[in-house]
């Protein structure tokens, strides 16, 4: 499934609170209001929003790497708190036939993980694809995998390992592409994907995958 970014606008924040708006679709628009009292922007999505498609507000500092902030739900408004020092930020609304409960939980727990600010840790993980499985310890430093030690595995060669962030990205791919079945349990304290089962297409055999992050030990 193709995800379409219907419109983009960018918000350049200065101390005089000026902003610029670039619209890519005249029927659906993003509008912004600023509350100086609480330092918060209310970003609303307006236009013909009928249908089952969902919309997500994303933010970027460089127009290359986009981060999900929240989905548009009640009154099609997302509130964004601006942190000091103020810097240029870019926003866009992204549209797709995504399953909102999956996406809302994903955004919520990915933010919990981001707020934990763990870039150095050891992760015990058990993951598998079809008949193959790998159970072991993965060491992450500066948010990159630097080593992996297998406890038990039936892979012929050591498989490529992922960081917690990369497992989030892996899950997001299947949310965006509407896998037939996704079962997810997130860690309540740190937000990481504690247990995941994915069946991308039920009509296909032996393509199911799962992973279980047993523990994350900060270094």
C-alpha positions as CSV (number, residue, x, y, z in Angstrom):
1,X,0.0,0.0,0.0
2,X,1.3,3.5,-0.9
3,X,1.1,6.1,1.9
4,X,0.5,9.5,0.4
5,X,1.7,12.7,2.0
6,X,-1.1,15.0,0.9
7,X,0.2,18.3,2.1
8,X,3.2,19.8,3.8
9,X,3.7,23.0,5.7
10,X,6.7,24.3,7.5
11,X,6.8,26.4,10.6
12,X,9.9,28.6,11.2
13,X,10.0,29.7,14.8
14,X,11.5,33.0,15.7
15,X,11.4,35.0,18.9
16,X,8.7,37.2,17.3
17,X,6.6,34.0,16.6
18,X,6.4,34.5,12.9
19,X,5.7,31.5,10.8
20,X,5.4,30.6,7.1
21,X,2.8,28.2,5.6
22,X,3.3,26.2,2.4
23,X,0.2,24.3,1.2
24,X,0.3,21.5,-1.2
25,X,-3.4,20.8,-1.4
26,X,-6.0,23.5,-1.6
27,X,-9.0,21.3,-0.5
28,X,-7.4,20.1,2.8
29,X,-5.3,22.6,4.8
30,X,-3.3,22.7,8.0
31,X,-3.8,25.7,10.2
32,X,-1.8,26.9,13.2
33,X,-2.7,28.9,16.3
34,X,-0.2,29.9,19.0
35,X,-0.9,30.4,22.7
36,X,1.8,32.6,24.2
37,X,0.5,31.9,27.7
38,X,1.3,28.2,27.7
39,X,3.8,28.1,24.8
40,X,1.8,25.7,22.7
41,X,0.8,25.5,19.1
42,X,-2.6,24.1,18.1
43,X,-2.3,22.5,14.6
44,X,-5.6,21.7,13.0
45,X,-6.5,19.8,9.9
46,X,-9.4,21.2,7.9
47,X,-11.3,20.3,4.8
48,X,-13.1,17.3,3.4
49,X,-11.9,14.5,5.7
50,X,-14.6,12.0,4.9
51,X,-13.7,8.4,4.5
52,X,-11.7,5.9,6.6
53,X,-8.3,7.3,6.1
54,X,-6.4,8.5,9.1
55,X,-4.0,11.4,9.4
56,X,-0.8,11.8,11.4
57,X,1.1,15.0,12.2
58,X,4.9,14.6,11.7
59,X,7.8,16.8,12.6
60,X,11.3,17.2,11.2
61,X,14.3,19.5,11.7
62,X,15.8,18.9,8.3
63,X,13.0,17.7,6.0
64,X,14.7,14.3,5.7
65,X,14.0,12.5,8.9
66,X,10.3,12.7,10.0
67,X,9.0,11.8,13.4
68,X,5.4,10.9,14.3
69,X,3.9,13.3,16.8
70,X,0.3,12.3,17.1
71,X,-2.7,11.3,15.0
72,X,-5.5,13.8,14.3
73,X,-8.5,12.6,16.4
74,X,-10.8,14.9,18.4
75,X,-11.7,18.0,16.5
76,X,-8.8,17.1,14.1
77,X,-6.4,19.1,16.3
78,X,-2.9,18.2,17.5
79,X,-1.2,20.3,20.2
80,X,2.5,20.9,20.1
81,X,4.6,22.3,22.9
82,X,7.6,24.4,21.8
83,X,10.8,23.9,23.7
84,X,13.5,26.5,24.2
85,X,15.8,27.5,22.6
86,X,13.5,27.9,19.7
87,X,14.6,26.3,16.4
88,X,13.2,25.9,13.0
89,X,10.8,23.0,12.8
90,X,8.9,21.5,9.9
91,X,5.6,19.8,10.0
92,X,3.5,17.8,7.7
93,X,0.2,15.8,7.7
94,X,0.5,12.3,6.4
95,X,-2.5,10.4,5.1
96,X,-2.8,6.6,4.8
97,X,-5.2,3.7,5.4
98,X,-3.6,3.0,8.7
99,X,-5.2,1.2,11.6
100,X,-5.5,4.0,14.1
101,X,-5.4,1.9,17.4
102,X,-2.1,0.3,16.3
103,X,-0.7,3.7,15.2
104,X,-1.8,5.6,18.4
105,X,-0.2,3.0,20.6
106,X,2.9,2.9,18.5
107,X,3.4,6.7,18.7
108,X,2.7,6.8,22.4
109,X,5.2,4.1,23.3
110,X,7.9,5.2,20.8
111,X,7.7,8.6,22.6
112,X,8.2,6.9,25.9
113,X,11.2,5.1,24.6
114,X,12.6,8.4,23.1
115,X,12.1,10.2,26.4
116,X,14.1,7.5,28.2
117,X,17.1,8.6,26.0
118,X,18.8,5.3,26.1
119,X,21.6,5.0,23.5
120,X,23.8,2.5,25.3
121,X,22.3,-0.7,26.6
122,X,22.3,-4.5,26.5
123,X,19.2,-6.1,25.2
124,X,18.1,-9.8,25.6
125,X,15.9,-10.7,22.7
126,X,14.3,-13.8,21.2
127,X,13.1,-13.4,17.7
128,X,12.2,-15.6,14.8
129,X,11.0,-15.7,11.2
130,X,9.2,-18.9,9.9
131,X,11.2,-21.8,11.3
132,X,14.3,-19.8,12.3
133,X,14.9,-18.3,15.7
134,X,17.7,-16.4,17.5
135,X,17.9,-15.9,21.3
136,X,20.8,-13.9,22.7
137,X,22.3,-10.6,24.0
138,X,22.7,-7.6,21.7
139,X,25.0,-4.7,22.9
140,X,24.1,-1.3,21.6
141,X,26.4,1.7,21.8
142,X,25.6,5.2,20.5
143,X,22.4,3.7,19.2
144,X,24.3,1.2,17.0
145,X,24.7,-2.6,17.4
146,X,28.3,-3.3,18.2
147,X,28.1,-7.0,19.2
148,X,25.7,-9.9,19.5
149,X,26.1,-13.1,21.6
150,X,23.8,-16.0,20.8
151,X,22.4,-18.1,23.6
152,X,20.4,-20.4,21.3
153,X,19.8,-20.2,17.6
154,X,19.2,-22.4,14.5
155,X,20.4,-19.9,11.9
156,X,23.1,-21.2,9.6
157,X,24.9,-17.8,9.8
158,X,24.6,-15.0,12.4
159,X,21.6,-12.9,11.4
160,X,21.7,-9.1,11.3
161,X,20.6,-7.6,14.6
162,X,18.6,-4.5,15.3
163,X,18.5,-1.8,18.0
164,X,15.2,-1.0,19.8
165,X,14.7,1.9,17.5
166,X,15.2,-0.3,14.5
167,X,12.6,-2.8,15.9
168,X,10.2,0.1,16.1
169,X,10.9,1.0,12.5
170,X,10.4,-2.7,11.5
171,X,7.0,-2.7,13.2
172,X,6.0,0.6,11.7
173,X,6.5,-0.9,8.2
174,X,3.9,-3.5,8.8
175,X,1.5,-1.1,10.4
176,X,1.7,1.2,7.4
177,X,1.3,-1.8,5.0
178,X,-1.7,-3.2,6.9
179,X,-0.5,-6.6,7.9
180,X,-3.3,-9.1,8.3
181,X,-2.5,-9.6,12.0
182,X,-0.3,-7.6,14.4
183,X,-0.2,-8.4,18.1
184,X,1.9,-6.0,20.2
185,X,2.7,-5.7,23.9
186,X,4.8,-2.6,24.9
187,X,6.9,-2.3,28.0
188,X,5.0,0.0,30.3
189,X,8.1,1.7,31.8
190,X,10.5,2.2,28.8
191,X,8.0,1.8,26.0
192,X,9.9,-0.7,23.8
193,X,8.2,-3.5,21.9
194,X,8.1,-6.2,24.5
195,X,6.3,-8.8,22.5
196,X,5.3,-8.7,18.8
197,X,3.7,-11.2,16.4
198,X,3.1,-10.3,12.8
199,X,1.3,-12.3,10.1
200,X,1.6,-10.1,7.0
201,X,-0.7,-12.2,4.8
202,X,-2.7,-15.1,6.2
203,X,-2.9,-16.8,2.8
204,X,0.9,-17.2,2.7
205,X,2.7,-20.0,4.7
206,X,5.8,-19.7,6.8
207,X,6.2,-15.9,6.6
208,X,5.0,-15.2,10.2
209,X,7.5,-13.4,12.4
210,X,7.8,-12.6,16.1
211,X,10.1,-11.0,18.6
212,X,10.3,-10.7,22.4
213,X,12.6,-8.2,24.0
214,X,13.0,-9.9,27.4
215,X,15.0,-7.1,29.1
216,X,16.9,-3.9,28.3
217,X,19.8,-3.2,30.6
218,X,21.1,0.4,30.5
219,X,24.9,0.8,30.5
